[in-house]
Amino acid sequence: MVRDARQFAVDELRLPDNGSYRNYADVERDYVVWNVIAAPEFSLDPKLWCYPVAGCVAYRGYFSEASAKKLADDLASRGFDVVVGGVAAYSTLGRFADPVLNTMMRWDDTDLVATLFHELAHQKLYIKGDTEFNESFATTVAETGLRRWLSVHGEPEVLVARERGRADYEAVLQLALAARGKLEALYASELDMEAMRDRKRQIFEALARDADNYDGTANGARNWLGETLNNARLASLGLYEGRVAAFKVILHDCADDLSCFYSQAGNLAEMKSDDRDAELDRLAACSKGGA
């Protein structure tokens, strides 16, 4: 199945044809990397770490869970909101032939295939220093690719279930976005520190209740927000989903033609950061019926 999906990525999705995900490796642990994401106590802007190849990204990865937790404890002691999460797959952006890992094989088939497409999308287009753009682009490619994969393979019931799950996920994301708006307004206010801290707690508690009470087609909506609800967790959600609405508009305007989509996304990548953000904001507004 992996071999078929890998070839499908080349033939149908126009993703790179190279040695990545054509071999298997067992790293003999549950996750290949553990990522640390941190944000200040009264800010939703994630802390950045900079690297020679990847540029500045909003997370720091470790091959050791203990090392990740040590950094997280240090950041927490300095007042940061922190989350640590295990990662089952990552991309070296085509510089090495990334293998399919044992950590990826625990998933169901749809998640495995979607992840292959997601990681290969990073090899198609990647901007140093713009994690939100990179991850949202890859998420859009992965979801589009998976829909095509399931349609071609005659699995309409799986596609319907996936779409329902995605709709539930996006509904919970909307709850998180509403909480994010309240927090941004709070952090921009002139409340004293203790009052701001108390109001922050109330907002996160309300978000947890809203997610628990969400009545969708899938169970465990609260789990999509993670065990820890704090600034770092909301920041991490934004990294993977923050620009998806804008990319969906581009794909729609391209009549679902991926060559057109990649070209338009590449044009955005050539823009200066502020101009790119403004254009993505405009496109996201279009997705909501804005001007």
N, C-alpha and C positions, 0 to 999 in steps of 0.2 A: 504493500500500500504506500509506503514511504517513497519507494522508487517511482511509482506511478504519479504520486503527488509532486515529486521533484521534477519530473518531466513535464507535467501539466503546468508547473510554474514557468517553465521555459516556453513551451508551445503556446499556451493560452493567456498567460499573464505577462509575458515578455519580461520576466525576471532573469537575473544573471545565470548563464550556463557555465558553471565552473565546478570545482570539486567539493563545494560545501554541501553537507547533508546527503552525501552519497556513501558514507561509511558510518560505523557505529563504534561508540566508546563507552565503557562503564567506568565512571569516576568513583564508584563504591561509596556513595553517600546520597542523601536524599535530595540535596540541591547542589548545583555546580557553583553557585555564588550566593552570598548574602549581601544585600544592598542596605545601606544606611541612608535614610532621608531625614533631613533636619530643617526646621524653620524656627525663627525667633519666637518667643512667647507671645508677642503681640504683632505678628506679621504672617502673611501667607506666602511670602516669597521664599522659596527654598534656598538653603545654603548651597553654594556651588563649589565643585572641586574641578581642577583643570589638569588635563593630561595631554601629552604630545600628539597622539593620534586622534582621540575622540574630541579634543577641545574641552571646553568647560561644560560639565554636566551636573544635574541636580541630585546626584547620588554618589556614594562611594561604595565600591564593591570589594568584598573579601572572599577568598577561597576558604577561609576558616570562620565558622559561626562565632567562635569565642572571640576572635579579633573584631568582628563586626559589633558584637555586644559590648566589648571593651570601649570602642569608640563611642557607641551610643550612650553608655553610662557617663563617659567624660563629657559629651555634649549636653546631656541632661543636667549634669552637675553645674554646667555653665548657663543654665536657664533656657536651653533649647527644647522645643517639642521634637520628639524623635520617634521614628518607626524603623524597625528592622524586619526585612522580609526575605525569605528564601526565593531564589530565582532558578528556574529549571533549564533555561536556555539563554544564550546571548550570542551576539554577532561580533566577529572581528572585522566586520566591514569589507570582507573579501580578501583581506591580507593573508589569511590562512584558510585551509579547507576545513571549515567547522564541521564536526561530526554530529550525527544524531546521538544524543546522550541517553543513558538509562533513566535519568531524571525526567526526561520528556515522555517516556513510555508508560508512565502511570496514568496519563490522561486518556480520555476517550478519543476515538478516532478524529472527531471534528476538531477538538482542541489541538491535537497533534498537527493536523494538516494546517490549521489556521496559524499555528506558531511557525511552521516552516515558511509559510508565505510572509508572515510578519518579519522574521529575521532576514529573509532574502530581500525584502523591501528596503531594509537599511542599506543593503549593498547597492541598490538601485539609486537611492538618493539620500544623502546625509549632509547636514549642515553643522559644522563645528559651532558649539556654543548655543544651540537652540534645541534643547531636549524636547520641548513641547511640540515643535514643528515635526521633529523626526519621529517621535512616538505616535503622534496623531496621524501622520502620513502612513506609517506602517500599519497602524490599526485599521485605517480605511482600506488599504490594499488587502489586508488579511481577510476582512469581512466580505469584501467584494469577491475576492478569490474563492473563499469558501462557498459562497452562494453559487458560484459558477461550477465549482467542483461537485457539489451535491446535486445540482440540476443535471449535469452531464452524466452522473453516475446513477441517476434514477432513484434518488432517495428523498422524495418530496416530503415524507412524514418527518424525516430528520431535519430538513430545511425548515419546515413549519415550526417544529419544536425549538430550533435554534433561533428563529425570528421572534418567537414569543419570549424566549429567555432574554434576547437582546432588548426587546421592548421593556421588559421588567427592569433590566439593568439600567437602561436609560432613564426610566422613571425614578429609580433610586438616585441616580446621578443628579436629576433635577432637584431632589430634596437636598442633596449635598450642595448644589449650586446656590440654592436659596439660603442655606446656612452660611455659605461663603460670603454672600452679599451682606448679610447681617454682621458678620465678623469684620468685613472690610470697613463698614460704616463705624463699627465699634472702635476699631483700632485707629481710625482717623479722628475720633472724637477726643475731647479734652477731659474725659473722666480720669479720676485718680486711679492709681495702679490697682488697689484692692477692689474698687468698684468694677473696674474693667475685667479683672480676673474672675470676679463673681459672675458677671454677665456672660463672659466667655463660657464658663462652666454650664450656665443655663442653656445657652445656644446649642452646645454639643449634646447635652442631655435631651433636649427637644428633638434634635436630629436622630438620636438613637431611638427614641420613642416612635417617631414618624416612620422610620425604617422598619421597626418591629411591627407596626400596625399596617404596613403596606399590604394590600390585598391584590396580589398579582397571580399569574399562572404558575409561578415557580416558588418553591419554598426557600427560606433562608435569605431573604432580601437583606437583612441586617448584616449577614456574613460578607456581602459584597463591599461593605465599608470597612471591613477588617475589625480585629479585636480592639485596637486602640484608635480612638477618635480624638484627633488633635490637629493642630495646624499642619504638621508634616504629612498626615494622612490625606487631608484635603488637597495639599499641594501635589501629592503623588497622583491622585485621581486626575487632577488637571493636566499633568504631564502626558498621560496616555489618551485622554479624551478631550482636552481643552480646545483642540482645533479640528476635531472630526467633523463637526457641523459644516465648517467652511470647506473642507475637502469634499464633503458630499455634494455641496453646491457645484464645485468644479466638475466632479464626475457627472453630475446631472447635465450640466451645460455642455459637456463633451459627449452627451448621448451614450454614456457608459463605455466609450471608446478609451481603452487604457493608454494607447499611444498619445492621444490628445491630453489625457489626464496627466501623464508623466511630463509632457512638454509644459503644461501650464504650471504644474508644481515646480518644475525646474526654473521657470521664469520667476516664480516667487523666491526661490532659493538665491537667485542672483541679486535680489533687492537688498538695500540696506535694511538692517534689523527693524528700525522704527517704521519704515515704509511697508515692510512685509507684514508687520503686526497690524498696521492700519488697514491694509487690504484684507487680511484674514478676518479682522473685526467686521469689515463691510460685508464680506461674504457670509459670515455667520448671521449677520442681521438679515440678509436676504433669505436665509433658511427659515427665519421666523416671520417672514412676510414684511420685513422692513424695507426701507428704500435702498 
